[in-house]
Every structure is written in C-alpha cells, then in structure tokens.
C-alpha cells in the first residue's frame, strides 16, 4: 500500500530502529513507547488487520509468535515476563491499518497497577 506507514518502514523508505528482520517479518522499536521495551512486530506483506487473516496469509502469525520468545530471551525479559497486544479496528484502538503486534516489557504490566 502506497500510503501505509508500516509498508514504507518495511520497504526501508522510512528509517526505524530495527531489532530483527527476515524475508517475512520486521521488528522495530515503537517511537512512542508505552513501556521500557516496546517493540512492533509486523508482517512485511500488507495485511490491514486481523480481520483480513486467511488460510493463505495466516502463516505469518505463527512466524511472529515463534519470534517473540527468541526476542524476549535475546533482550533479557523472558524470565520477568511481557505482554503481547494486537488492536483490531478503530474501536479496538488500531491506529495504523497494517497488522501489527505490540511487545511490551521492562516493567510490571499487572492490572490493576500497584
């Protein structure tokens, strides 16, 4: 998609702090972190949201979830724990129409806080 910011990041048109990438995935640090560690995991192929997952493209979800424990171990938060978030649609809080997962760590994410 020509106007998709995540497609532009995946294509290298917009710089980002890349943590990991391969032919299918890109992982980069969020510009507005909500935790000490806040990574975005995206498929390089444009999928607008979880609503557009199909048998033809859902293998990328497995790749994302297989990468998460490796990232957690590499970055040292595997033992303390982390949160994985996907927002779907406007009411679900999705602000970029490109499937992505937030990986948050580095502080207590317990709810309620305290």
Backbone as XML, in Angstrom:
<?xml version="1.0"?>
<chain id="A" units="angstrom">
  <residue number="1" name="UNK">
    <atom name="N" x="0.852" y="-1.173" z="0.000"/>
    <atom name="CA" x="0.000" y="0.000" z="0.000"/>
    <atom name="C" x="0.898" y="1.237" z="0.000"/>
  </residue>
  <residue number="2" name="UNK">
    <atom name="N" x="0.644" y="2.144" z="-0.903"/>
    <atom name="CA" x="1.494" y="3.313" z="-1.077"/>
    <atom name="C" x="1.456" y="4.284" z="0.112"/>
  </residue>
  <residue number="3" name="UNK">
    <atom name="N" x="0.311" y="4.369" z="0.803"/>
    <atom name="CA" x="0.193" y="5.335" z="1.886"/>
    <atom name="C" x="0.341" y="4.707" z="3.269"/>
  </residue>
  <residue number="4" name="UNK">
    <atom name="N" x="0.687" y="3.442" z="3.353"/>
    <atom name="CA" x="0.806" y="2.741" z="4.631"/>
    <atom name="C" x="2.191" y="2.995" z="5.236"/>
  </residue>
  <residue number="5" name="UNK">
    <atom name="N" x="2.217" y="3.604" z="6.415"/>
    <atom name="CA" x="3.489" y="3.937" z="7.045"/>
    <atom name="C" x="4.302" y="2.680" z="7.363"/>
  </residue>
  <residue number="6" name="UNK">
    <atom name="N" x="3.636" y="1.589" z="7.773"/>
    <atom name="CA" x="4.379" y="0.370" z="8.086"/>
    <atom name="C" x="4.928" y="-0.285" z="6.824"/>
  </residue>
  <residue number="7" name="UNK">
    <atom name="N" x="4.225" y="-0.184" z="5.710"/>
    <atom name="CA" x="4.769" y="-0.685" z="4.441"/>
    <atom name="C" x="6.008" y="0.119" z="4.054"/>
  </residue>
  <residue number="8" name="UNK">
    <atom name="N" x="5.971" y="1.431" z="4.278"/>
    <atom name="CA" x="7.124" y="2.279" z="3.973"/>
    <atom name="C" x="8.306" y="1.959" z="4.886"/>
  </residue>
  <residue number="9" name="UNK">
    <atom name="N" x="8.036" y="1.666" z="6.148"/>
    <atom name="CA" x="9.103" y="1.259" z="7.059"/>
    <atom name="C" x="9.683" y="-0.075" z="6.605"/>
  </residue>
  <residue number="10" name="UNK">
    <atom name="N" x="8.817" y="-1.025" z="6.263"/>
    <atom name="CA" x="9.274" y="-2.349" z="5.814"/>
    <atom name="C" x="10.094" y="-2.251" z="4.532"/>
  </residue>
  <residue number="11" name="UNK">
    <atom name="N" x="9.762" y="-1.302" z="3.678"/>
    <atom name="CA" x="10.484" y="-1.117" z="2.419"/>
    <atom name="C" x="11.773" y="-0.315" z="2.601"/>
  </residue>
  <residue number="12" name="UNK">
    <atom name="N" x="12.015" y="0.201" z="3.802"/>
    <atom name="CA" x="13.215" y="0.990" z="4.054"/>
    <atom name="C" x="13.092" y="2.443" z="3.642"/>
  </residue>
  <residue number="13" name="UNK">
    <atom name="N" x="11.883" y="2.878" z="3.306"/>
    <atom name="CA" x="11.668" y="4.264" z="2.886"/>
    <atom name="C" x="11.625" y="5.225" z="4.071"/>
  </residue>
  <residue number="14" name="UNK">
    <atom name="N" x="11.266" y="4.706" z="5.240"/>
    <atom name="CA" x="11.236" y="5.488" z="6.469"/>
    <atom name="C" x="12.156" y="4.791" z="7.454"/>
  </residue>
  <residue number="15" name="UNK">
    <atom name="N" x="13.105" y="5.518" z="8.034"/>
    <atom name="CA" x="14.025" y="4.877" z="8.972"/>
    <atom name="C" x="13.313" y="4.413" z="10.240"/>
  </residue>
  <residue number="16" name="UNK">
    <atom name="N" x="13.829" y="3.339" z="10.814"/>
    <atom name="CA" x="13.303" y="2.831" z="12.074"/>
    <atom name="C" x="14.439" y="2.146" z="12.824"/>
  </residue>
  <residue number="17" name="UNK">
    <atom name="N" x="14.230" y="1.940" z="14.093"/>
    <atom name="CA" x="15.199" y="1.246" z="14.939"/>
    <atom name="C" x="14.882" y="-0.246" z="14.875"/>
  </residue>
  <residue number="18" name="UNK">
    <atom name="N" x="15.445" y="-0.906" z="13.885"/>
    <atom name="CA" x="15.142" y="-2.320" z="13.612"/>
    <atom name="C" x="15.858" y="-3.210" z="14.612"/>
  </residue>
  <residue number="19" name="UNK">
    <atom name="N" x="15.081" y="-4.121" z="15.193"/>
    <atom name="CA" x="15.604" y="-5.100" z="16.143"/>
    <atom name="C" x="15.826" y="-6.441" z="15.454"/>
  </residue>
  <residue number="20" name="UNK">
    <atom name="N" x="14.947" y="-6.768" z="14.495"/>
    <atom name="CA" x="15.030" y="-8.049" z="13.775"/>
    <atom name="C" x="14.294" y="-7.900" z="12.458"/>
  </residue>
  <residue number="21" name="UNK">
    <atom name="N" x="14.802" y="-8.597" z="11.445"/>
    <atom name="CA" x="14.037" y="-8.716" z="10.207"/>
    <atom name="C" x="14.468" y="-9.947" z="9.447"/>
  </residue>
  <residue number="22" name="UNK">
    <atom name="N" x="13.541" y="-10.483" z="8.692"/>
    <atom name="CA" x="13.826" y="-11.553" z="7.749"/>
    <atom name="C" x="12.957" y="-11.287" z="6.522"/>
  </residue>
  <residue number="23" name="UNK">
    <atom name="N" x="12.792" y="-12.260" z="5.670"/>
    <atom name="CA" x="12.045" y="-12.020" z="4.433"/>
    <atom name="C" x="10.563" y="-11.742" z="4.668"/>
  </residue>
  <residue number="24" name="UNK">
    <atom name="N" x="10.023" y="-12.169" z="5.831"/>
    <atom name="CA" x="8.589" y="-12.021" z="6.084"/>
    <atom name="C" x="8.236" y="-11.036" z="7.188"/>
  </residue>
  <residue number="25" name="UNK">
    <atom name="N" x="9.154" y="-10.814" z="8.124"/>
    <atom name="CA" x="8.849" y="-10.046" z="9.331"/>
    <atom name="C" x="9.782" y="-8.863" z="9.511"/>
  </residue>
  <residue number="26" name="UNK">
    <atom name="N" x="9.271" y="-7.878" z="10.214"/>
    <atom name="CA" x="10.090" y="-6.754" z="10.649"/>
    <atom name="C" x="9.703" y="-6.457" z="12.094"/>
  </residue>
  <residue number="27" name="UNK">
    <atom name="N" x="10.729" y="-6.279" z="12.931"/>
    <atom name="CA" x="10.524" y="-5.916" z="14.330"/>
    <atom name="C" x="11.314" y="-4.641" z="14.576"/>
  </residue>
  <residue number="28" name="UNK">
    <atom name="N" x="10.633" y="-3.625" z="15.090"/>
    <atom name="CA" x="11.304" y="-2.355" z="15.347"/>
    <atom name="C" x="10.745" y="-1.714" z="16.610"/>
  </residue>
  <residue number="29" name="UNK">
    <atom name="N" x="11.512" y="-0.788" z="17.168"/>
    <atom name="CA" x="11.112" y="-0.111" z="18.399"/>
    <atom name="C" x="10.051" y="0.950" z="18.094"/>
  </residue>
  <residue number="30" name="UNK">
    <atom name="N" x="9.051" y="1.001" z="18.963"/>
    <atom name="CA" x="7.969" y="1.979" z="18.829"/>
    <atom name="C" x="8.510" y="3.378" z="19.120"/>
  </residue>
  <residue number="31" name="UNK">
    <atom name="N" x="8.104" y="4.351" z="18.323"/>
    <atom name="CA" x="8.541" y="5.742" z="18.524"/>
    <atom name="C" x="7.912" y="6.387" z="19.757"/>
  </residue>
  <residue number="32" name="UNK">
    <atom name="N" x="6.785" y="5.837" z="20.218"/>
    <atom name="CA" x="6.082" y="6.370" z="21.382"/>
    <atom name="C" x="5.895" y="5.231" z="22.385"/>
  </residue>
  <residue number="33" name="UNK">
    <atom name="N" x="6.995" y="4.788" z="23.013"/>
    <atom name="CA" x="6.923" y="3.589" z="23.845"/>
    <atom name="C" x="6.022" y="3.745" z="25.067"/>
  </residue>
  <residue number="34" name="UNK">
    <atom name="N" x="5.276" y="2.687" z="25.339"/>
    <atom name="CA" x="4.388" y="2.631" z="26.494"/>
    <atom name="C" x="4.996" y="1.815" z="27.626"/>
  </residue>
  <residue number="35" name="UNK">
    <atom name="N" x="6.201" y="1.320" z="27.421"/>
    <atom name="CA" x="6.945" y="0.545" z="28.411"/>
    <atom name="C" x="8.423" y="0.697" z="28.061"/>
  </residue>
  <residue number="36" name="UNK">
    <atom name="N" x="9.334" y="0.358" z="28.995"/>
    <atom name="CA" x="10.760" y="0.463" z="28.678"/>
    <atom name="C" x="11.157" y="-0.300" z="27.412"/>
  </residue>
  <residue number="37" name="UNK">
    <atom name="N" x="10.533" y="-1.441" z="27.192"/>
    <atom name="CA" x="10.697" y="-2.159" z="25.926"/>
    <atom name="C" x="9.334" y="-2.141" z="25.241"/>
  </residue>
  <residue number="38" name="UNK">
    <atom name="N" x="9.281" y="-1.578" z="24.048"/>
    <atom name="CA" x="8.035" y="-1.548" z="23.275"/>
    <atom name="C" x="8.407" y="-1.777" z="21.815"/>
  </residue>
  <residue number="39" name="UNK">
    <atom name="N" x="8.207" y="-3.007" z="21.374"/>
    <atom name="CA" x="8.526" y="-3.389" z="20.011"/>
    <atom name="C" x="7.254" y="-3.550" z="19.204"/>
  </residue>
  <residue number="40" name="UNK">
    <atom name="N" x="7.349" y="-3.278" z="17.920"/>
    <atom name="CA" x="6.268" y="-3.562" z="16.981"/>
    <atom name="C" x="6.728" y="-4.684" z="16.074"/>
  </residue>
  <residue number="41" name="UNK">
    <atom name="N" x="5.890" y="-5.697" z="15.928"/>
    <atom name="CA" x="6.174" y="-6.833" z="15.059"/>
    <atom name="C" x="5.160" y="-6.798" z="13.924"/>
  </residue>
  <residue number="42" name="UNK">
    <atom name="N" x="5.646" y="-6.693" z="12.694"/>
    <atom name="CA" x="4.744" y="-6.584" z="11.543"/>
    <atom name="C" x="5.133" y="-7.588" z="10.462"/>
  </residue>
  <residue number="43" name="UNK">
    <atom name="N" x="4.130" y="-8.061" z="9.726"/>
    <atom name="CA" x="4.469" y="-8.787" z="8.504"/>
    <atom name="C" x="4.911" y="-7.762" z="7.465"/>
  </residue>
  <residue number="44" name="UNK">
    <atom name="N" x="5.863" y="-8.119" z="6.621"/>
    <atom name="CA" x="6.270" y="-7.197" z="5.558"/>
    <atom name="C" x="5.182" y="-7.053" z="4.502"/>
  </residue>
  <residue number="45" name="UNK">
    <atom name="N" x="4.418" y="-8.108" z="4.294"/>
    <atom name="CA" x="3.288" y="-8.034" z="3.366"/>
    <atom name="C" x="2.164" y="-7.247" z="4.029"/>
  </residue>
  <residue number="46" name="UNK">
    <atom name="N" x="1.474" y="-6.450" z="3.248"/>
    <atom name="CA" x="0.394" y="-5.634" z="3.807"/>
    <atom name="C" x="-0.838" y="-6.494" z="4.072"/>
  </residue>
  <residue number="47" name="UNK">
    <atom name="N" x="-1.191" y="-6.574" z="5.345"/>
    <atom name="CA" x="-2.448" y="-7.168" z="5.794"/>
    <atom name="C" x="-3.075" y="-6.089" z="6.669"/>
  </residue>
  <residue number="48" name="UNK">
    <atom name="N" x="-4.236" y="-5.564" z="6.308"/>
    <atom name="CA" x="-4.786" y="-4.419" z="7.035"/>
    <atom name="C" x="-5.044" y="-4.651" z="8.530"/>
  </residue>
  <residue number="49" name="UNK">
    <atom name="N" x="-5.576" y="-5.807" z="8.883"/>
    <atom name="CA" x="-5.856" y="-6.088" z="10.295"/>
    <atom name="C" x="-6.080" y="-7.581" z="10.468"/>
  </residue>
  <residue number="50" name="UNK">
    <atom name="N" x="-6.330" y="-7.980" z="11.710"/>
    <atom name="CA" x="-6.621" y="-9.396" z="11.985"/>
    <atom name="C" x="-7.868" y="-9.858" z="11.241"/>
  </residue>
  <residue number="51" name="UNK">
    <atom name="N" x="-8.747" y="-8.937" z="10.888"/>
    <atom name="CA" x="-9.956" y="-9.300" z="10.138"/>
    <atom name="C" x="-9.651" y="-9.810" z="8.736"/>
  </residue>
  <residue number="52" name="UNK">
    <atom name="N" x="-8.477" y="-9.516" z="8.218"/>
    <atom name="CA" x="-8.121" y="-9.948" z="6.874"/>
    <atom name="C" x="-7.217" y="-11.185" z="6.869"/>
  </residue>
  <residue number="53" name="UNK">
    <atom name="N" x="-7.070" y="-11.846" z="8.000"/>
    <atom name="CA" x="-6.284" y="-13.078" z="8.028"/>
    <atom name="C" x="-7.053" y="-14.195" z="7.343"/>
  </residue>
  <residue number="54" name="UNK">
    <atom name="N" x="-6.327" y="-14.958" z="6.528"/>
    <atom name="CA" x="-6.922" y="-16.067" z="5.785"/>
    <atom name="C" x="-5.980" y="-17.265" z="5.852"/>
  </residue>
  <residue number="55" name="UNK">
    <atom name="N" x="-6.407" y="-18.383" z="5.311"/>
    <atom name="CA" x="-5.523" y="-19.547" z="5.264"/>
    <atom name="C" x="-4.312" y="-19.274" z="4.375"/>
  </residue>
  <residue number="56" name="UNK">
    <atom name="N" x="-4.440" y="-18.339" z="3.446"/>
    <atom name="CA" x="-3.329" y="-18.006" z="2.556"/>
    <atom name="C" x="-2.257" y="-17.131" z="3.214"/>
  </residue>
  <residue number="57" name="UNK">
    <atom name="N" x="-2.620" y="-16.336" z="4.226"/>
    <atom name="CA" x="-1.641" y="-15.426" z="4.814"/>
    <atom name="C" x="-1.413" y="-15.621" z="6.320"/>
  </residue>
  <residue number="58" name="UNK">
    <atom name="N" x="-2.121" y="-16.515" z="6.954"/>
    <atom name="CA" x="-2.040" y="-16.650" z="8.412"/>
    <atom name="C" x="-0.738" y="-17.280" z="8.907"/>
  </residue>
  <residue number="59" name="UNK">
    <atom name="N" x="0.054" y="-17.858" z="8.012"/>
    <atom name="CA" x="1.333" y="-18.433" z="8.446"/>
    <atom name="C" x="2.259" y="-17.376" z="9.038"/>
  </residue>
  <residue number="60" name="UNK">
    <atom name="N" x="2.065" y="-16.125" z="8.660"/>
    <atom name="CA" x="2.903" y="-15.057" z="9.199"/>
    <atom name="C" x="2.658" y="-14.869" z="10.703"/>
  </residue>
  <residue number="61" name="UNK">
    <atom name="N" x="1.462" y="-15.191" z="11.174"/>
    <atom name="CA" x="1.176" y="-15.088" z="12.612"/>
    <atom name="C" x="2.019" y="-16.098" z="13.379"/>
  </residue>
  <residue number="62" name="UNK">
    <atom name="N" x="2.125" y="-17.296" z="12.868"/>
    <atom name="CA" x="2.975" y="-18.305" z="13.512"/>
    <atom name="C" x="4.419" y="-17.823" z="13.551"/>
  </residue>
  <residue number="63" name="UNK">
    <atom name="N" x="4.890" y="-17.237" z="12.475"/>
    <atom name="CA" x="6.272" y="-16.734" z="12.437"/>
    <atom name="C" x="6.483" y="-15.629" z="13.468"/>
  </residue>
  <residue number="64" name="UNK">
    <atom name="N" x="5.505" y="-14.755" z="13.614"/>
    <atom name="CA" x="5.601" y="-13.681" z="14.606"/>
    <atom name="C" x="5.664" y="-14.279" z="16.011"/>
  </residue>
  <residue number="65" name="UNK">
    <atom name="N" x="4.762" y="-15.210" z="16.304"/>
    <atom name="CA" x="4.718" y="-15.784" z="17.647"/>
    <atom name="C" x="5.879" y="-16.731" z="17.916"/>
  </residue>
  <residue number="66" name="UNK">
    <atom name="N" x="6.500" y="-17.259" z="16.900"/>
    <atom name="CA" x="7.730" y="-18.041" z="17.088"/>
    <atom name="C" x="8.913" y="-17.120" z="17.366"/>
  </residue>
  <residue number="67" name="UNK">
    <atom name="N" x="8.897" y="-15.914" z="16.838"/>
    <atom name="CA" x="9.988" y="-14.962" z="17.030"/>
    <atom name="C" x="9.941" y="-14.329" z="18.419"/>
  </residue>
  <residue number="68" name="UNK">
    <atom name="N" x="8.770" y="-14.163" z="18.988"/>
    <atom name="CA" x="8.627" y="-13.458" z="20.266"/>
    <atom name="C" x="9.471" y="-14.070" z="21.387"/>
  </residue>
  <residue number="69" name="UNK">
    <atom name="N" x="9.427" y="-15.377" z="21.644"/>
    <atom name="CA" x="10.258" y="-15.906" z="22.734"/>
    <atom name="C" x="11.755" y="-15.715" z="22.496"/>
  </residue>
  <residue number="70" name="UNK">
    <atom name="N" x="12.191" y="-15.776" z="21.250"/>
    <atom name="CA" x="13.602" y="-15.549" z="20.930"/>
    <atom name="C" x="13.988" y="-14.103" z="21.232"/>
  </residue>
  <residue number="71" name="UNK">
    <atom name="N" x="13.127" y="-13.158" z="20.881"/>
    <atom name="CA" x="13.382" y="-11.752" z="21.187"/>
    <atom name="C" x="13.416" y="-11.528" z="22.694"/>
  </residue>
  <residue number="72" name="UNK">
    <atom name="N" x="12.475" y="-12.142" z="23.394"/>
    <atom name="CA" x="12.415" y="-11.995" z="24.855"/>
    <atom name="C" x="13.696" y="-12.496" z="25.499"/>
  </residue>
  <residue number="73" name="UNK">
    <atom name="N" x="14.194" y="-13.621" z="25.023"/>
    <atom name="CA" x="15.437" y="-14.153" z="25.577"/>
    <atom name="C" x="16.624" y="-13.263" z="25.209"/>
  </residue>
  <residue number="74" name="UNK">
    <atom name="N" x="16.709" y="-12.874" z="23.935"/>
    <atom name="CA" x="17.826" y="-12.039" z="23.477"/>
    <atom name="C" x="17.887" y="-10.703" z="24.212"/>
  </residue>
  <residue number="75" name="UNK">
    <atom name="N" x="16.725" y="-10.122" z="24.502"/>
    <atom name="CA" x="16.673" y="-8.809" z="25.132"/>
    <atom name="C" x="16.558" y="-8.883" z="26.652"/>
  </residue>
  <residue number="76" name="UNK">
    <atom name="N" x="16.475" y="-10.111" z="27.171"/>
    <atom name="CA" x="16.563" y="-10.312" z="28.610"/>
    <atom name="C" x="15.307" y="-10.117" z="29.427"/>
  </residue>
  <residue number="77" name="UNK">
    <atom name="N" x="14.135" y="-10.209" z="28.819"/>
    <atom name="CA" x="12.919" y="-10.082" z="29.617"/>
    <atom name="C" x="12.073" y="-11.355" z="29.597"/>
  </residue>
  <residue number="78" name="UNK">
    <atom name="N" x="12.643" y="-12.453" z="29.122"/>
    <atom name="CA" x="11.905" y="-13.714" z="29.056"/>
    <atom name="C" x="11.495" y="-14.218" z="30.439"/>
  </residue>
  <residue number="79" name="UNK">
    <atom name="N" x="12.328" y="-14.058" z="31.435"/>
    <atom name="CA" x="12.023" y="-14.561" z="32.780"/>
    <atom name="C" x="11.032" y="-13.655" z="33.504"/>
  </residue>
  <residue number="80" name="UNK">
    <atom name="N" x="11.184" y="-12.337" z="33.363"/>
    <atom name="CA" x="10.322" y="-11.391" z="34.076"/>
    <atom name="C" x="8.915" y="-11.339" z="33.477"/>
  </residue>
  <residue number="81" name="UNK">
    <atom name="N" x="8.815" y="-11.540" z="32.172"/>
    <atom name="CA" x="7.513" y="-11.546" z="31.517"/>
    <atom name="C" x="7.298" y="-10.362" z="30.590"/>
  </residue>
  <residue number="82" name="UNK">
    <atom name="N" x="6.236" y="-10.460" z="29.827"/>
    <atom name="CA" x="5.931" y="-9.448" z="28.819"/>
    <atom name="C" x="4.481" y="-9.558" z="28.408"/>
  </residue>
  <residue number="83" name="UNK">
    <atom name="N" x="4.036" y="-8.578" z="27.645"/>
    <atom name="CA" x="2.661" y="-8.549" z="27.140"/>
    <atom name="C" x="2.711" y="-8.438" z="25.619"/>
  </residue>
  <residue number="84" name="UNK">
    <atom name="N" x="1.784" y="-9.137" z="24.964"/>
    <atom name="CA" x="1.621" y="-9.072" z="23.511"/>
    <atom name="C" x="0.226" y="-8.511" z="23.246"/>
  </residue>
  <residue number="85" name="UNK">
    <atom name="N" x="0.150" y="-7.466" z="22.414"/>
    <atom name="CA" x="-1.131" y="-6.802" z="22.153"/>
    <atom name="C" x="-1.340" y="-6.665" z="20.656"/>
  </residue>
  <residue number="86" name="UNK">
    <atom name="N" x="-2.578" y="-6.957" z="20.228"/>
    <atom name="CA" x="-2.994" y="-6.666" z="18.861"/>
    <atom name="C" x="-4.305" y="-5.908" z="18.939"/>
  </residue>
  <residue number="87" name="UNK">
    <atom name="N" x="-4.351" y="-4.734" z="18.337"/>
    <atom name="CA" x="-5.576" y="-3.950" z="18.264"/>
    <atom name="C" x="-6.176" y="-4.161" z="16.880"/>
  </residue>
  <residue number="88" name="UNK">
    <atom name="N" x="-7.486" y="-4.342" z="16.845"/>
    <atom name="CA" x="-8.154" y="-4.604" z="15.565"/>
    <atom name="C" x="-9.305" y="-3.624" z="15.378"/>
  </residue>
  <residue number="89" name="UNK">
    <atom name="N" x="-9.188" y="-2.802" z="14.353"/>
    <atom name="CA" x="-10.238" y="-1.845" z="14.030"/>
    <atom name="C" x="-10.201" y="-0.603" z="14.902"/>
  </residue>
  <residue number="90" name="UNK">
    <atom name="N" x="-10.936" y="0.392" z="14.478"/>
    <atom name="CA" x="-10.929" y="1.690" z="15.158"/>
    <atom name="C" x="-11.347" y="1.578" z="16.624"/>
  </residue>
  <residue number="91" name="UNK">
    <atom name="N" x="-12.454" y="0.901" z="16.898"/>
    <atom name="CA" x="-12.904" y="0.770" z="18.282"/>
    <atom name="C" x="-11.964" y="-0.103" z="19.108"/>
  </residue>
  <residue number="92" name="UNK">
    <atom name="N" x="-11.177" y="-0.938" z="18.459"/>
    <atom name="CA" x="-10.197" y="-1.753" z="19.159"/>
    <atom name="C" x="-8.884" y="-1.034" z="19.404"/>
  </residue>
  <residue number="93" name="UNK">
    <atom name="N" x="-8.775" y="0.198" z="18.928"/>
    <atom name="CA" x="-7.586" y="1.001" z="19.162"/>
    <atom name="C" x="-6.529" y="0.904" z="18.079"/>
  </residue>
  <residue number="94" name="UNK">
    <atom name="N" x="-6.852" y="0.286" z="16.933"/>
    <atom name="CA" x="-5.871" y="0.184" z="15.852"/>
    <atom name="C" x="-5.746" y="1.532" z="15.156"/>
  </residue>
  <residue number="95" name="UNK">
    <atom name="N" x="-4.540" y="2.095" z="15.176"/>
    <atom name="CA" x="-4.320" y="3.415" z="14.572"/>
    <atom name="C" x="-3.578" y="3.347" z="13.243"/>
  </residue>
  <residue number="96" name="UNK">
    <atom name="N" x="-2.941" y="2.215" z="12.954"/>
    <atom name="CA" x="-2.282" y="2.003" z="11.663"/>
    <atom name="C" x="-2.922" y="0.776" z="11.027"/>
  </residue>
  <residue number="97" name="UNK">
    <atom name="N" x="-3.448" y="0.936" z="9.826"/>
    <atom name="CA" x="-4.134" y="-0.167" z="9.151"/>
    <atom name="C" x="-3.140" y="-1.108" z="8.485"/>
  </residue>
  <residue number="98" name="UNK">
    <atom name="N" x="-2.341" y="-1.743" z="9.312"/>
    <atom name="CA" x="-1.383" y="-2.766" z="8.895"/>
    <atom name="C" x="-1.251" y="-3.669" z="10.116"/>
  </residue>
  <residue number="99" name="UNK">
    <atom name="N" x="-1.544" y="-4.941" z="9.950"/>
    <atom name="CA" x="-1.497" y="-5.881" z="11.062"/>
    <atom name="C" x="-0.181" y="-5.736" z="11.813"/>
  </residue>
  <residue number="100" name="UNK">
    <atom name="N" x="-0.269" y="-5.579" z="13.133"/>
    <atom name="CA" x="0.933" y="-5.473" z="13.939"/>
    <atom name="C" x="0.642" y="-5.899" z="15.371"/>
  </residue>
  <residue number="101" name="UNK">
    <atom name="N" x="1.694" y="-6.310" z="16.031"/>
    <atom name="CA" x="1.620" y="-6.720" z="17.420"/>
    <atom name="C" x="2.585" y="-5.862" z="18.222"/>
  </residue>
  <residue number="102" name="UNK">
    <atom name="N" x="2.135" y="-5.442" z="19.390"/>
    <atom name="CA" x="2.975" y="-4.698" z="20.322"/>
    <atom name="C" x="3.541" y="-5.705" z="21.311"/>
  </residue>
  <residue number="103" name="UNK">
    <atom name="N" x="4.839" y="-5.650" z="21.545"/>
    <atom name="CA" x="5.501" y="-6.471" z="22.549"/>
    <atom name="C" x="6.034" y="-5.511" z="23.601"/>
  </residue>
  <residue number="104" name="UNK">
    <atom name="N" x="5.470" y="-5.602" z="24.810"/>
    <atom name="CA" x="5.778" y="-4.671" z="25.891"/>
    <atom name="C" x="6.457" y="-5.410" z="27.035"/>
  </residue>
  <residue number="105" name="UNK">
    <atom name="N" x="7.510" y="-4.802" z="27.590"/>
    <atom name="CA" x="8.235" y="-5.425" z="28.692"/>
    <atom name="C" x="9.060" y="-4.370" z="29.409"/>
  </residue>
  <residue number="106" name="UNK">
    <atom name="N" x="9.722" y="-4.806" z="30.477"/>
    <atom name="CA" x="10.648" y="-3.925" z="31.171"/>
    <atom name="C" x="10.081" y="-3.260" z="32.411"/>
  </residue>
  <residue number="107" name="UNK">
    <atom name="N" x="8.819" y="-3.508" z="32.720"/>
    <atom name="CA" x="8.195" y="-3.024" z="33.952"/>
    <atom name="C" x="6.993" y="-3.919" z="34.234"/>
  </residue>
  <residue number="108" name="UNK">
    <atom name="N" x="6.441" y="-3.792" z="35.427"/>
    <atom name="CA" x="5.253" y="-4.567" z="35.755"/>
    <atom name="C" x="4.090" y="-4.098" z="34.894"/>
  </residue>
  <residue number="109" name="UNK">
    <atom name="N" x="3.425" y="-5.030" z="34.284"/>
    <atom name="CA" x="2.272" y="-4.730" z="33.439"/>
    <atom name="C" x="0.999" y="-5.294" z="34.067"/>
  </residue>
  <residue number="110" name="UNK">
    <atom name="N" x="1.056" y="-5.568" z="35.372"/>
    <atom name="CA" x="-0.089" y="-6.113" z="36.091"/>
    <atom name="C" x="-1.246" y="-5.134" z="36.081"/>
  </residue>
  <residue number="111" name="UNK">
    <atom name="N" x="-2.468" y="-5.684" z="36.074"/>
    <atom name="CA" x="-3.649" y="-4.850" z="36.160"/>
    <atom name="C" x="-4.514" y="-5.341" z="37.276"/>
  </residue>
  <residue number="112" name="UNK">
    <atom name="N" x="-4.997" y="-4.536" z="38.135"/>
    <atom name="CA" x="-4.727" y="-3.107" z="38.178"/>
    <atom name="C" x="-3.310" y="-2.831" z="38.647"/>
  </residue>
  <residue number="113" name="UNK">
    <atom name="N" x="-2.771" y="-1.667" z="38.273"/>
    <atom name="CA" x="-1.414" y="-1.331" z="38.673"/>
    <atom name="C" x="-1.303" y="-1.236" z="40.191"/>
  </residue>
  <residue number="114" name="UNK">
    <atom name="N" x="-0.139" y="-1.499" z="40.673"/>
    <atom name="CA" x="0.065" y="-1.343" z="42.101"/>
    <atom name="C" x="0.835" y="-2.440" z="42.630"/>
  </residue>
</chain>
